[in-house]
Amino acid sequence: MFSPETGARPLADGASSTASEIGEVLVSEQDLQRRVRELGQAISRDYEGRRLLLVGVLKGAVFFLSDLMRYIDIPVEVDFMAVASYGSATDSSGVVRILKDLDIAIEGRDVLIVEDIVDSGLTLQYLLRNLGSRNPASLEVCALLTKPERRKVELPTRYIGFEVPNQFVIGYGLDHGERYRNLPYVAVLQR
């Protein structure tokens, strides 16, 4: 973890970063793995006997999805979407463009969107509308993190890992300028 003497934090490979941008750790590596296991177990129970498709939202959800799948003990398929929302570097406008669409048809399928974080909810609202128009049997959301203070639209999120405060967070797939995704914990970005 964080070393107060050097200001260094370990990265996933054991190297350390003295980046002053890495602030307070909000969710430790141990807490992440414990909660991801619990979510995987709940999903396994809830979708028992059903044909589940996990839809990972690139790039941030890759780490979470990868770990989550290891704790799901029913057969699942996986596909990915990549979306870009227009707005500032830290705020979504809700105007979304699909950069990579699904390869698998979802009509009649049980679909679980796997997101890294639900912030304003605008991008997720778009995804739910878009995927819902394709007639899945069911469409639910599993989000690692949620920021209730930032929500502009209320959305049904069936599975939630952690609520975090209204701060910009990095680590475990979440980035700032494509950096810090490889941190094994979730921390506040200091600017």
Summary of the structure (lengths in Angstrom):
residues: 191
radius of gyration: 16.7
end to end distance: 20.2
largest distance: 56.1
contacts: 585
relative contact order: 0.20
helix: 21%
strand: 36%
